Amino acid sequence: MNIFISNLTYAITDGDLNDLFAEYGEISSAKVIKDRETRQSRGFGFVEMSDDAAAKKAIAELDGAEYDGKVIKVAEARPKGDAPRKSGGGFNGGGNRRRF
C-alpha cells in the first residue's frame, strides 16, 4: 500500500520517514518529494508498505500526530489518475472549441 504524508517540515529526510513507519512493519520505500530546481523538500512524501494491514494501522495512528513540531496528515495515496483535473480556463473551459 502506498501512503501519502503531508505537512512535513523541510528538514525531514527519506530516512526519517522510513524510521517513523518502520515500527508498523516492513517498508518497501520511503521518499520525501523535493523541488527539481532547489532540491528542497516540498513538505510531503510517500511511504510504501507491503503489508496492507500494517499500513492501515500506521495511517490510523499517525494521521493527526505531531512529528518534528508539526501535525502531519497521513492517508492512503491515490493514483495520479484519481486527482481532480484542472480546467483549462478561458472561453468554454479552454478546450474543445467549435470552429465555424
BELURLIN-V690840 format. One record per pair of residues at least 4 apart in sequence whose C-alpha atoms are under 6 Angstrom apart, sorted by the first residue. I is the first residue (numbers start at 1). J is the second residue. Records with the same first field share a line. If there is no record, write none. Layout:
I = J  J
//
This chain:
1 = 48  49  52
2 = 47  48  77
3 = 46  47  75  76  77
4 = 46  74  75  76  77
5 = 44  45  46  73  74
6 = 44  72  73
7 = 43  72
8 = 43  44
9 = 43
10 = 41  43
12 = 16
14 = 30  31  32
18 = 22  30
24 = 54  58
25 = 54
27 = 49
28 = 48  49
29 = 47  48
30 = 46  47
31 = 45  46
32 = 45
33 = 41  42  45
34 = 39  40  41  42
35 = 39  40
58 = 62
59 = 63  74  75
63 = 73  74
64 = 71  72  73
65 = 71  72
66 = 70  71
87 = 93
88 = 93  94
89 = 93  94
90 = 94
//
